[in-house]
Amino acid sequence: RRRAKKYCEGVMAQRTGPVSITEDYDDGDLTMILIPQEAVGFVTGRAGNFLRSIEEEWGTLMFFCEVDGNRGRGKDFEKLAIFGSIRGRRGAELKVLSAVETKVPGFYDKIRDEVNGRDKGKDETGTWGTDTMTFQDDELSYALGKQGGTRKKLERSSAAIVQYVGSVALFSGIKAERKRAREYMKWLFAQLEGPVYVDDWEDRDDITVMEIPSDCIGYITGNRRATLGAMEEEWGTLMFFMNKAEDKARGRGGSEKLAIFGSERARRGSELKVMSGVETKSPGFFTRGIKEKITDRRGFDTDRLIFRDDELSYALGKEGNTRKKLELASGAILQYVGHAAFIAGTQKERDRCREFINWLLQQRRGSVTIADVSRRDDVTEVHVPENCKGWVTGNRGSELRRMEQETGTYMFMALDARGEERLLIFGANAGTKSGDGGRMHAERLINDMIQEKLRGDGGGGRGRSDSRRRSRSPSSRRRSPSRRRRSPSYDRGRGGGGAGRGRGRSDSRSRSRRR
């Protein structure tokens, strides 16, 4: 509470002038750094946007201040206060120093010892610190990567803070994190010289190794490493093929080892994505003889479900959108490898994901009944007025799909124990009253649509759309296999009713246009 009060006072004080910092402001949550006057505007950004972006990235509070009444106007430097956790402050500080070094080259060398020794050993493990590595000019661009992509993947996979200040790489974190970051950087540069092999990889707890068939390596790697790079960016991992110099495994029928570094969840997500790609290129490689598996382990593990042919395309959705929706809403990792669904996560996440898949497949056959949701903590129940249901769901569920994608939830109309229909919003993320994403956000969007429909009923600019939606039968909201047999003319002119009725309206409209 003391910190919250202090932060509020600091934010409010900025409205009337410089914020004054006294000695008792530091509760172990403050870092003060000097910023050269010529770099202050650069660090602040237009209307403070650069500082705000750093605050958002690292969860910190930052502002320029005066200490004991002395702000230093007219002097060479201004003081920047950074409030937050030890990790948040360090990440924000190094990002600021990287920007300052761009504007004032050589500034870091003057304060190197102070920066490198800051907060040493002041975390719970007592091993917090900073290591450095100096690059040549031609090495720096490689270590940075396109749009900083290489730096970001090293940071996420190692869990250390990785930042470049001039030609120096700084790795901040606990001892194990810093060690991983240095090793990953070393292997990154070793790949420029030839094949890389990680000795004693079996004894490491930060690696997953996969055998990839030689004829699939190009497919998994992609043009100029684009496919591997996309997976690294998505999951926050470091991935490369590793071989001993004497190995010649690229021959026909051979395989190569793909090393994946990162957290357990990130490695599993990358591994399953690779498995899906290999299975596409070489069917049966991972799924030959595979069976369903459901584990009761409470911690992180993987379950498997086997789809029938007609179920797979439905559970995948257009461009994989249905799979992504179920994955995001459940909080589990969901990946399809051939006809098998791999579900990775904690027991709660896996159970939730399996339920979502089962409900999804039930919707193909008719209405879904979920009698009672009062004991669940992952659902919001919304009762939609009868005359608003078509408006809220949209043509063939298009409005629900749009809101699902925007909020990361899973929504559908379901019957309760009395046979009454209501809208259920499922999602592991509850959301916030005003923020984006989660069930609360979805509920706000639904309520906005209901109010819009109630206000616009009986006229307005969307009257034609209203009339089409009001004429729908309740069954038209369900996904039905029979829709696949509709004629192209229906698809071009459908208004949202049953198949025959929709075709009739489309035909009548086309006849009127011909006349």
N, C-alpha and C positions, 0 to 999 in steps of 0.2 A: 504493500500500500504506500509505503514511503517513496518508493521509486516511481510509482504511478503518479503520485502527487507532484513529485519533482519534475517529471517529464511534462505534465500538464502546465505547470508554471513556466517551464522553458518555452513551450510552444506558444502560449499566450503572450509571453513577454516579447516575442519577435514582432508582434503587431505594432508595438509602440517604439521600438528601437533596439539597440544591441542588447543581447542577453548577458547578464552579469553572472559569472561563475565564482563561487567562493570555495574555500578549502574543504568544507564539509559536504560538498556536492558529490564527492567520489565515494561510493559505497561498493567499490570493487567492480563497478560497471562503467567506468569512464576511461577513454583514451583521448589524450590531447596531442594534436600534431600541429606543427608550424607550416603554414602555406605561404610561399613567396607572393608578394603583392601582384606581380605580373601574371600569376596563375590563378588568382582567386576567382576571377570571372569565368575562366575556363572550367574550373572545378565546380563552380556553382551551376553553370549552364543557364540557358535562357529561362527566365522566370523560375530558377531553381530546379529545373527539370533533371539535371544530371545528379544532383544530390538526392532528389526524391527517388530516382531509379535505383541508386545504391541502397538507400534505406529499405526499399521494397525487396530488393534481392537478398539482403543480409539481415533483415529484421532489426534494424537499428534506428536510432534517432540522431540526427546530425544537424548542427548549426554553428555558424561563426559566433564567437563570443568575446567578451572582455573579461579578464581575470583580475579580481580585486579592484575593479573600476578602471583598469587600464586595457583598452582594446588594441592599442598600438597603431592608431591612425597616423599616417605620415611616416610610419616606420616601414621596414623592409618586409615584415611578415604579419600575417593574421593567424589567430588561433582557431582551429576547428575542433569542436567537441564531438565525440562519438560515444553514444550510450548504447549499451546492449550486452549480450553474452560475450564471453571471451572469443568464441568462434566468429560471431557476428561482427564484433568490433574489428577483429583482425582482417576478415575478408573485406570490410569496408575501407579500412586504412590502406591496405595494399592496392585496392582499386584506385583510390585517390592518389596514392603515390605514383602509380603507373601513369595516370593522367598528368600529374605535375611534371614527371620526367620527360614526357612528350613536349611540354611547353618550356621547361627549364632543364635542358640536358645537364647531367652532372650533379643535380641536387641530391640524389639518393646517396652518392658517395660521401657527402658531407655528414649525413645522419645515419650511415650504415649500421654502426655499432648499436646506436639507440634503438633502431628499428628491429634489428635481428635479435636483440636480447629482450625485447618487450614481453612481459607476462610469462617469462620462462618458468616452467614448473608450477604455475598458478592454477592448474586445473585439478580435477578430482583424482586423476591418476598420478599427478606429480611429474608427468613426462612431456608436458606441452612445450613446444619450442619451434624454432625456425631453422631450416637448412637452406643452403643456397647452391646454385650451379651457374657458372658463367659460360655464355655462348659466344662464338664468333658471329660476325654479322650474317654470314650465309647460313648458319645453323638456326638462327633465331626464327626466320620465316617458316622453316620446317617444323620447329617446335611449337609455333603458334598455330599453323594450319589455316585453311581457308576460313575467313571470318572468325578466327579464334577457335575453330572446331576441335583441333588437337588438344589445345590447352583445356578446353571444357571437358573432353572425355577423360583426360588424365585426372582432372580434379574429381569428377564424379566417380570414376572407377576406384581410385585410391582412397577416397573420402577425406583427403587432405585438401587444404586451401592451396591452389596453384596459381601464382600470378607472376607476370613478367614485368620487371621495372627496369627499363632500358634493356641492357643485354644480360641481365641477371634474372634467373628463375628463383623464386622464393617458394618453399614448401613449408606451410605451417600446419600444425596439428599435433596429435600425440605421437609417440615414437613409432608405433607400428604403421600409422598412416604415412608419416614422412618416409619411412623405409620403402613402403610400397610405391610411393610417388617417384622416388629416385630410381628404383628398379625398372618401373614402367618406362621412364624416360630413357634409361640406358638401352632397353630392348628396342625402343622406338628408333633410336639412332643406329643400333646394330643392324637393323633390317636394311640400311643403306649399303652395308658392306657385304651382305650375303645372308644365307639361311640362319635363323635364330632358333636355338633350342634351350628350353628352361630345364636345367638339371634338377633332379629330385622333385619334379613337379607333383609327384604323388603325395609328398609330405606337406604340401601347402593347403591352406584353407580358403584361398581366394581365387581358385582356378577350377574351371571345368574343361576337360579335354574330350573332343569328339573326333571320331574317325569319319572322314568325308571321302566318298568314292572319287577317284581321279576325274571321271567324266562329269562330275558335278561341281568341281572346284571353281571353274570359270563362271558358272551360273550363280554360285553363292557369293563369289567375290564381286562380280559385276564389272562394268566398264570403268576403268580407272578406280577400282575399289568402291564404286558408288553404293553397291548393295550392302557390303559389310559396314561401310561408313554410316549408312542410314540406320542399321541395327544398333550400332554403337551409340548414335545420337538418341535413338528412341529409348534405349534401356540404360544408358550411362555405363557402358562397359568398354573394355579394351580388347580387341580381337585380332589375332593374326595366326597364320599357318606357321607351325614350327617343325623344323626338321634338322636332323644332324647333317653336317656338311657332306658326309659320305652317302646319305640316303638318296636314292633315285626312285621315289615312289610314284612319280607321275605316269609311269607306264600303264598300259591297258590292264584293267582289273585291279590295280593297286589303290592305295588310299593315302591320305595325308592327315596329320593331326591338326585340328583347329583348337587353339587355346583361347579361352574366354575368361577375362579377369573382371572382378567386381564383387558386389555383394551377392549373397545367395539368391535373392529374388531377381536381381538384374541378370545374373548369369543364367538362371532358369528361363527367364523370358527370352533371352537371346538364343539359348539352346533350342527351345521349342520352335522359334521362328526359323532357325536353320533347318531343323528336322522337317518342318512343313515344306520348305523350299526343295530339299533333297528328295522328299517323297513325291513332289510334283515332277521332278526330273527323272527319278528312278523309282517308280511305284513298287511298294513292298519292301524297300530297303529297311525301314524302321518299323513297319506295321505287319510284316509277314508273321502270322500266327499270334498276333496280339489279342489279348482278352480284356474285358472290363475289369477295373480294379477300383475299389473304394476302401480307403484306409481310415482308421479311427484315430490316427495320431493327431493330437491337438495342435502341435506346432506346424511348421512349414512342411508341406509334402505335396504329392501329386496324385490325383485321381484320374481315371480314364472312363469314358463312355464311348460306346460304338454306335454310330449312326447307320440307319438304312439309307439306300441310295436317294430316295425321295426326301428324306429328312435333312440330308447334308446341305443341299442348296438352299433350303428354307432357313436353316439355322445359320447359314453364312450370310445371306442377304446380298443385295446389290453392292458390289465393290467391297464386300466384307463388312458392311455397316452394322448388320445385326450382331455379328460376333463381337465387334468393337463395343457396341452398346452394352451387351451382356457383361463383357469384361469390365468395363468402366463402372457400371452400376453395382456389380457384385463385389468389386475390390479384389477379385482373384485374377490370375493370369489365365486366359482362355485362348487356346490355339488349336486349330484343326490340322491334324497330320493324317493325310489320306482320309479314311472314314472314321477316324478316332478323334474324340475331343479330349485334349489334355487340360486338366483343371488344376492349377498350382496355387497354393496359398495356405493360410491357416485353416483349421477345420471349419471355423465359422464362415470364412470366405468361400471355401469349396462347397459346403452344404448350400449356401445361398445361390451360388452359380448353378448347381445342379437343379435346384428348384426353378430358377428362372428358365433354364433350358426346357424342363418338363412342361412348364406353363406355356412357353412359346409353342411347343409342338401340339399341345392341347388345343390351341386356338385354331389350328387347321381343321379340327373336327367339329368345332362348335364353341359354345360359351364355356368359359372357365368359371368354376365355382371355388371361391376361397371363403369359407364360412366365417372365420374370425381372424382378425389381424391384431387384436388388442394386445397380444403378448409379444408382438414383434417390435424391434427397435429400428427397423430399416424401411418402414413404409409410412406413407401419408395417405389418408383416405379423404377423397373429395366427392361430395354429392353434387352432381351436375343436374340442373333442371332439365326436364324432358325435352323442352323446346330448344335447348342449347347443345344437346349431345352431338348432333350432326355438325354444328359449327365448331365445337371444341375438337372433335376427332379429325375433321377434314375429310377430303376426298380420299377414300381407301386408307384412312389413318394418316394422311400426309401431315396434318397439323401436329398430331402426337409425335410423329417421327422427327419433325423439325424441333419440337421442344425437348425431346429426348437428347438429340444431338447437342443442343445448346446448353443443357444442364447436366449431362452425364447421368441420366436416370433411365429407368425402364417403366413404361406406363401402359396400362391397358384397362378396358372396362371388364369388371368381373362381378359375378353374382354373389350375394351374401347368403346366410343361412335361410333367409326368408324368400330368396329368389329375386331380390331387388338388386338392380344394377347400380354400381358406383364406380368411380375412377380410382384406381390404385396407383400410387407413385412409389416405386421401389428404388432404393439407392443406399449404398453404404455411407455416403456423404450426406449428412443432414442439411448442410448449407447454413447460411446466415440470413437474417431478416432483410439485408440490403445487398449482400454480395452476390457474385455470379457463381453458378454451379451448385448442384445439390438439390435436395427435395424441396427446400423452402423456395428456392428460385423457381422451380417448376410449378409449385403451388401458386406463386404470384402470377406467373404467366397464364395459368389456367383461369384464375379468378379474373384477370384482366380480360380474357376472351369472353368469359361469361357476362361480365358487365358490358362489354362492347356489343354483344349480341342482344342483351336486354334493352340497351339504349337504342339500338338500330332497328329493332323489330317494328314492322309496319311501314317501312320506307327507308330512304337513305340511298347512298351511292352503291351499296352492295346488295341491293334488293334481289337481283337476278341470282346471285350466288346463294342468298338466303333461301329463295324459293326452291332451288335444287336441293339444298341440304335438308329443308323441312320435309321434302317429299320422300326422303330415304326411309327404308324400312330398317328396324334395328339390326337385322341380320346382315345388312350391307357393310357394317363396320368390320365384320370378320374377314380374315384372309381366307380365301377359298380356292382350292385347287382348280375349280371349274373356271376361274378367271383366265387361266392360261389358254382356254380354247376360244376366247373372244376374238372377233374379227378385227382387222386393222381399222376399219371404219368406226367401230365402236371405241377403240382406244383413242382415236383422234377426237372424238366428240363426246366422250362419256361425261355424264353429269353426276354419277354417284349412286344410282339405284341398283336394283337387281339386274341380272344380265339381260333378260329379255326386255325389261322396261327401259333400261339404259339404251339398248340398241334402237328401240322404237323412237325415243326422243332424238337420238342422233340422226336417224333416218329422216324424221320429219323436218329437223332443222336443215339437213342437206337438201331435201326436196324444195323447201321454201327458198333456199338460196338459188337453186337452179331456176325456179320460176322467176 
